[in-house]
């Protein structure tokens, strides 16, 4: 059964497939692009658990569409071994269906500025035969393009300009970043960076991009306009994920083997704070929309740590399922969603009032 009615040129195999976990297929929300953003909730020091949602096997990463996006109240989950994106209706905390990714295991994803496209990095852990970014139409629920990139593409990001004109893709084994033109779905430039880039994030003003280079213990700083490396910042051991504050000139990264977080001032590109002992092997980091807290997914102790961004202290450790690998935050700031790789679930946290 196809949940979203395909156009005559679409095939059922490419559509959003009802997998039996959701009984009421919601219609796509109308686009709110250009509307004033809704106020965000004030984040709290100690979130509470709202729900545990079964989402299928090996959910490794999740993301929510931008504020006001056409995709509406949804969470997209990349299920690696299952080879699908699972779409969760966040109004009901229930799965509405899946989108097959036939190219290979979906690893990470990012949304276009209007939410009508999801860019999905695809590679296989067994070999390096498949290295692509797949483009998904979130309204019709099908794959519309497949773009070859460097070896083992990790956590990609869309540029914060109004059009979202580029996708920057860190290629783990190629020590590079592929830059995709979203108008043509082609790679226009490849930029060398330090070894093993895992993640890309952009500074709040959009001038700089930051890559977390896992085995190098470095954050590479690139100027977006020139697409050139302009600096490197030494951080803790094995930086894995990096994310920008929505309110302050800061980026924070988790140090996987350092069990810590480094916070960088984007005006000076220097580390201004280090939070030790956030959890065992923190793998991902996300900010609350009000900028008052950020969250780390600690894969080896089954927790999410809450860090107060003013005091730079851990205020809570929330138990989740087995092997939490990512945290996605609702653009309104009310809820956060944690993928539990070995439990096949998403933990829903109430993070704001």
C-alpha positions as CSV (number, residue, x, y, z in Angstrom):
1,X,0.0,0.0,0.0
2,X,1.3,3.4,-0.9
3,X,0.6,6.0,1.7
4,X,1.3,9.1,-0.4
5,X,-0.4,8.9,-3.7
6,X,2.3,8.8,-6.4
7,X,2.2,10.8,-9.6
8,X,1.6,8.7,-12.9
9,X,5.4,8.7,-13.4
10,X,6.2,7.3,-9.9
11,X,6.3,3.6,-9.0
12,X,4.9,2.0,-5.9
13,X,8.4,0.7,-5.0
14,X,9.7,4.3,-4.8
15,X,6.8,5.6,-2.7
16,X,6.2,5.9,1.0
17,X,5.2,2.3,1.9
18,X,2.7,1.6,4.7
19,X,4.5,-1.1,6.7
20,X,1.6,-2.0,9.0
21,X,2.9,0.0,12.0
22,X,0.7,3.0,11.2
23,X,-3.0,2.8,10.4
24,X,-4.0,6.3,9.5
25,X,-1.9,7.9,6.7
26,X,-1.8,11.7,7.3
27,X,-1.7,14.0,4.3
28,X,1.3,16.2,3.7
29,X,1.2,19.5,5.6
30,X,1.0,22.7,3.5
31,X,4.2,24.6,3.0
32,X,4.8,27.4,5.5
33,X,7.9,28.7,3.9
34,X,8.2,32.4,4.4
35,X,5.9,32.5,7.4
36,X,7.2,33.9,10.7
37,X,8.7,31.1,12.8
38,X,6.7,30.0,15.8
39,X,8.2,30.8,19.2
40,X,10.3,28.1,20.7
41,X,9.9,26.5,24.1
42,X,12.2,27.2,26.9
43,X,14.4,24.1,27.5
44,X,14.8,22.6,30.9
45,X,17.7,21.1,32.9
46,X,16.0,17.8,33.4
47,X,13.9,16.5,30.5
48,X,11.4,13.7,31.0
49,X,10.6,10.6,28.8
50,X,7.4,10.8,26.9
51,X,7.4,7.6,24.8
52,X,9.4,4.8,23.3
53,X,8.5,4.4,19.6
54,X,9.3,1.1,17.7
55,X,10.8,2.2,14.3
56,X,12.3,-1.0,12.9
57,X,15.8,-2.4,13.0
58,X,19.1,-0.5,13.2
59,X,17.9,3.1,13.5
60,X,21.2,5.0,13.3
61,X,20.2,8.6,12.7
62,X,17.2,10.8,12.7
63,X,16.3,14.4,11.7
64,X,13.3,16.7,11.7
65,X,12.4,19.1,8.9
66,X,13.2,22.8,9.4
67,X,10.6,25.1,11.0
68,X,7.7,25.7,8.7
69,X,8.8,23.0,6.2
70,X,6.4,21.4,3.8
71,X,7.1,18.0,5.4
72,X,5.3,19.0,8.5
73,X,5.3,17.2,11.9
74,X,7.5,14.3,11.0
75,X,10.7,12.6,12.0
76,X,12.8,10.8,9.4
77,X,14.9,7.8,10.7
78,X,17.7,6.1,8.7
79,X,17.5,2.4,9.3
80,X,20.8,1.0,8.2
81,X,20.4,-2.7,7.8
82,X,16.7,-2.4,6.8
83,X,17.6,-0.1,3.9
84,X,14.8,2.3,4.5
85,X,13.9,5.7,5.9
86,X,11.2,5.3,8.5
87,X,8.8,8.3,8.7
88,X,7.3,9.0,12.2
89,X,4.3,11.2,12.7
90,X,5.5,13.3,15.7
91,X,2.0,14.5,16.5
92,X,1.0,10.9,17.3
93,X,4.5,9.4,18.0
94,X,3.6,6.6,15.5
95,X,5.2,5.3,12.4
96,X,3.3,6.3,9.2
97,X,5.4,4.3,6.7
98,X,8.8,3.7,5.1
99,X,10.7,4.9,2.1
100,X,13.0,2.3,0.5
101,X,16.6,3.3,-0.3
102,X,17.6,0.8,-2.9
103,X,21.2,2.1,-3.4
104,X,22.4,0.8,0.0
105,X,22.2,1.3,3.7
106,X,21.1,4.8,4.6
107,X,23.4,6.4,7.2
108,X,22.7,10.1,7.7
109,X,20.3,12.6,6.4
110,X,19.7,16.4,6.1
111,X,16.7,18.4,4.8
112,X,16.5,21.1,2.3
113,X,15.5,24.6,3.6
114,X,11.9,24.1,2.6
115,X,11.8,20.4,3.7
116,X,10.7,19.1,0.3
117,X,14.0,17.2,-0.1
118,X,15.9,14.9,2.2
119,X,19.6,14.2,1.3
120,X,20.7,10.8,2.5
121,X,24.2,9.5,2.7
122,X,24.6,5.9,1.7
123,X,27.5,3.5,2.1
124,X,28.0,-0.1,3.2
125,X,30.2,-1.0,6.2
126,X,31.2,-4.2,4.4
127,X,32.9,-2.7,1.4
128,X,33.4,0.6,-0.4
129,X,31.4,-0.3,-3.5
130,X,28.6,2.2,-2.8
131,X,29.2,5.8,-1.9
132,X,26.3,8.1,-2.7
133,X,24.0,10.8,-1.6
134,X,20.4,9.9,-2.4
135,X,17.8,12.7,-2.8
136,X,14.3,11.9,-1.5
137,X,11.1,13.9,-2.4
138,X,9.4,14.2,1.0
139,X,6.1,15.2,-0.5
140,X,5.7,12.3,-2.9
141,X,7.8,9.9,-0.9
142,X,10.2,8.7,-3.5
143,X,13.9,8.8,-4.6
144,X,14.5,11.4,-7.3
145,X,18.3,11.4,-7.6
146,X,21.4,9.5,-6.7
147,X,24.8,11.3,-6.6
148,X,28.2,9.7,-6.4
149,X,30.5,11.2,-3.7
150,X,33.7,10.2,-1.9
151,X,34.3,7.1,0.1
152,X,32.0,6.5,3.1
153,X,29.9,9.7,3.2
154,X,28.9,10.6,6.8
155,X,26.8,13.3,8.4
156,X,26.1,15.9,5.7
157,X,24.6,19.4,6.0
158,X,22.7,21.9,3.8
159,X,24.1,25.4,3.6
160,X,22.0,27.9,5.7
161,X,21.5,30.4,2.9
162,X,17.8,31.0,2.0
163,X,17.9,28.7,-1.0
164,X,19.9,26.0,0.7
165,X,22.0,26.0,-2.5
166,X,24.5,23.4,-1.5
167,X,25.0,20.1,0.5
168,X,28.3,19.6,2.1
169,X,29.2,15.9,2.5
170,X,32.1,14.7,4.7
171,X,33.8,11.6,3.1
172,X,35.3,9.6,5.9
173,X,37.8,7.5,4.1
174,X,38.7,10.1,1.4
175,X,39.6,12.9,3.9
176,X,37.5,15.3,1.9
177,X,34.2,17.2,1.6
178,X,32.0,16.9,-1.5
179,X,30.0,20.0,-2.3
180,X,26.7,19.3,-4.1
181,X,24.7,21.9,-6.1
182,X,21.1,21.3,-5.0
183,X,19.8,22.8,-8.3
184,X,21.6,20.3,-10.5
185,X,22.2,17.4,-8.0
186,X,25.9,17.3,-9.0
187,X,29.2,17.6,-7.2
188,X,30.8,20.9,-8.1
189,X,33.8,20.8,-5.8
190,X,35.7,18.4,-3.5
191,X,37.8,20.0,-0.7
192,X,40.5,18.1,1.2
193,X,40.3,18.2,5.0
194,X,42.0,16.4,7.9
195,X,41.7,12.6,8.0
196,X,38.4,10.9,8.7
197,X,35.8,13.7,8.7
198,X,32.6,12.5,10.3
199,X,30.3,15.5,10.5
200,X,29.7,19.0,9.0
201,X,28.0,21.9,10.6
202,X,27.8,25.6,9.7
203,X,28.4,28.6,11.9
204,X,25.3,30.6,13.0
205,X,26.1,33.3,10.5
206,X,26.8,30.9,7.7
207,X,30.3,32.1,7.0
208,X,32.2,29.0,8.1
209,X,31.8,25.3,8.0
210,X,33.2,22.9,10.6
211,X,34.1,19.3,10.1
212,X,34.8,16.9,13.0
213,X,37.8,14.8,11.9
214,X,37.6,11.6,14.0
215,X,41.1,10.2,14.0
216,X,42.8,13.6,13.6
217,X,41.6,15.1,16.9
218,X,40.9,18.2,14.9
219,X,38.0,20.4,13.8
220,X,38.7,21.8,10.3
221,X,37.4,25.3,9.6
222,X,36.3,26.1,6.0
223,X,35.2,29.5,4.6
224,X,31.9,28.8,2.8
225,X,32.2,31.6,0.2
226,X,35.7,30.5,-1.0
227,X,35.4,26.8,-0.1
228,X,38.9,26.9,1.3
229,X,40.3,25.6,4.6
230,X,41.1,28.6,6.8
231,X,42.1,26.9,10.0
232,X,42.1,23.9,12.3
233,X,41.1,23.6,16.0
234,X,42.6,20.9,18.2
235,X,39.9,19.4,20.4
236,X,39.5,16.2,22.5
237,X,40.2,12.7,21.4
238,X,38.2,11.4,18.4
239,X,35.7,14.2,17.6
240,X,32.7,12.6,16.1
241,X,29.8,15.1,15.8
242,X,29.7,18.9,15.7
243,X,26.7,21.3,15.9
244,X,26.2,25.1,16.0
245,X,24.3,27.0,18.7
246,X,21.2,28.6,17.3
247,X,21.6,31.7,19.5
248,X,25.3,32.2,20.2
249,X,28.6,32.3,18.1
250,X,29.5,28.8,19.3
251,X,29.9,25.3,17.9
252,X,30.2,22.2,20.1
253,X,31.6,18.8,19.3
254,X,31.5,15.5,21.1
255,X,34.9,13.7,21.6
256,X,34.0,10.0,21.2
257,X,37.1,8.5,22.9
258,X,37.6,11.5,25.2
259,X,34.1,11.1,26.6
260,X,33.9,14.9,26.5
261,X,32.6,18.0,24.7
262,X,34.6,20.8,23.3
263,X,33.0,24.2,22.7
264,X,34.5,26.6,20.1
265,X,33.9,30.3,19.8
266,X,33.3,30.9,16.1
267,X,34.6,34.5,16.3
268,X,38.1,33.3,17.3
269,X,37.9,29.6,16.4
270,X,39.3,28.7,19.8
271,X,38.1,26.2,22.4
272,X,36.5,28.2,25.2
273,X,35.1,25.3,27.3
274,X,35.6,21.6,27.7
275,X,33.0,19.5,29.5
276,X,34.5,16.3,30.8
277,X,32.8,12.9,31.5
278,X,29.5,13.6,29.6
279,X,29.0,9.9,29.1
280,X,30.6,6.8,27.6
281,X,31.5,7.4,24.0
282,X,29.3,10.3,23.1
283,X,28.5,10.0,19.4
284,X,26.2,12.8,18.5
285,X,25.2,16.3,19.7
286,X,22.2,18.5,19.2
287,X,21.1,21.9,20.6
288,X,17.8,23.0,21.9
289,X,16.3,25.8,19.7
290,X,16.5,28.3,22.5
291,X,20.3,27.7,22.8
292,X,20.1,27.1,26.6
293,X,21.0,23.4,26.5
294,X,22.5,20.8,24.2
295,X,22.3,17.0,24.3
296,X,24.8,14.2,23.7
297,X,23.9,10.6,22.7
298,X,26.3,8.4,24.7
299,X,26.3,5.2,22.7
300,X,28.0,2.8,25.2
301,X,26.1,3.7,28.4
302,X,22.6,4.0,27.0
303,X,22.0,7.6,28.0
304,X,21.5,11.1,26.8
305,X,23.4,13.8,28.7
306,X,21.9,17.3,29.1
307,X,24.4,20.2,29.2
308,X,23.4,23.7,30.4
309,X,25.1,26.0,27.8
310,X,25.4,28.8,30.3
311,X,27.2,27.0,33.1
312,X,28.7,24.3,30.7
313,X,27.8,21.6,33.2
314,X,25.9,18.3,32.9
315,X,22.5,18.8,34.5
316,X,20.9,15.3,33.8
317,X,21.6,11.9,32.3
318,X,18.5,10.3,30.8
319,X,18.3,6.6,30.2
320,X,17.3,5.6,26.7
321,X,17.3,2.3,24.7
322,X,20.4,0.4,23.8
323,X,23.1,2.2,21.9
324,X,21.7,5.7,21.4
325,X,23.4,7.1,18.3
326,X,21.7,10.4,17.5
327,X,19.5,13.2,18.9
328,X,17.0,15.1,16.7
329,X,15.2,18.1,18.2
330,X,11.7,19.4,17.3
331,X,12.1,22.9,15.8
332,X,9.6,24.2,18.3
333,X,11.8,23.0,21.2
334,X,9.2,20.9,22.9
335,X,10.6,17.4,22.2
336,X,13.8,15.6,21.3
337,X,14.1,12.2,19.6
338,X,16.9,9.7,20.3
339,X,17.6,6.8,17.9
340,X,18.5,3.6,19.8
341,X,20.4,1.5,17.3
342,X,20.2,-1.9,19.1
343,X,16.7,-1.5,20.5
344,X,15.0,-0.6,17.2
345,X,13.3,2.3,18.9
346,X,13.2,6.1,19.2
347,X,13.0,7.6,22.7
348,X,10.9,10.8,22.9
349,X,12.0,13.3,25.4
350,X,10.1,16.4,26.6
351,X,12.9,19.0,26.7
352,X,10.9,22.2,26.8
353,X,7.7,23.6,28.3
